[in-house]
């Protein structure tokens, strides 16, 4: 189910959860030259293999599976597509 909202600038925004539980959104773009939307997940949710975590500076007690991989504040992960009708 999509929760329809409006951005603080007045553009349509729909928020929803995908089949894996990831928070996602679809938003009307402010692009003035053509009709477009933003679509994608709200958080990249980066992970690293637990078996490789320590060698990359991630402290964990897990030895198998995936664990959270902290991203420094100075790093940007782009998670949304800017799509036109074409």
C-alpha positions in Angstrom: 0.0 0.0 0.0 1.3 3.5 -0.9 1.1 6.2 1.7 0.5 9.4 -0.4 2.0 12.6 1.0 3.3 15.9 -0.3 6.9 17.2 0.0 7.6 20.5 1.8 7.9 22.0 -1.7 4.5 20.7 -2.8 5.4 17.7 -4.9 3.6 14.4 -4.8 5.3 11.7 -2.7 4.3 8.1 -2.2 6.0 6.0 0.4 5.8 2.2 0.5 7.6 -1.0 1.6 8.8 -3.5 -1.0 8.5 -7.4 -0.8 11.8 -7.6 1.2 10.7 -4.9 3.7 12.8 -2.1 2.4 11.3 1.4 2.7 10.8 2.9 -0.8 9.4 6.1 -2.4 8.1 7.5 -5.6 8.2 11.2 -6.0 7.2 13.8 -8.6 10.4 15.5 -9.8 10.8 19.2 -9.7 12.5 19.1 -13.1 11.0 22.0 -15.1 12.0 20.8 -18.6 10.1 17.5 -18.7 7.8 15.2 -16.7 9.8 12.9 -14.4 9.8 11.0 -11.1 12.2 9.8 -8.5 11.9 6.1 -7.7 13.9 3.8 -5.4 14.8 2.6 -1.9 15.2 5.2 0.8 18.3 3.6 2.4 21.0 1.6 0.6 21.4 -0.5 3.8 25.0 -1.5 3.0 26.2 -4.9 4.3 29.5 -6.8 4.3 30.2 -10.5 4.7 30.8 -11.2 8.4 33.8 -13.3 7.4 35.4 -10.2 5.8 34.1 -7.5 8.3 37.1 -7.4 10.6 39.6 -6.9 7.8 37.6 -3.9 6.7 37.4 -2.4 10.2 33.9 -3.6 11.2 33.8 -5.0 14.7 31.3 -7.9 14.9 30.9 -11.2 16.8 29.3 -12.8 13.8 31.3 -15.1 11.6 28.8 -16.0 8.9 26.1 -14.1 7.0 25.9 -10.4 6.3 26.4 -7.6 8.9 25.8 -3.9 8.7 28.6 -1.9 7.0 28.8 1.6 8.4 29.2 4.3 5.8 31.1 7.5 6.8 29.0 10.7 6.8 31.3 12.0 4.0 30.1 9.2 1.6 26.9 9.4 -0.4 25.1 6.4 -1.7 22.6 7.1 -4.4 19.6 4.9 -4.1 16.9 6.5 -6.3 16.5 6.7 -10.1 15.5 9.9 -11.9 13.2 8.7 -14.6 11.4 10.4 -17.5 8.5 8.9 -19.4 10.9 7.8 -22.1 
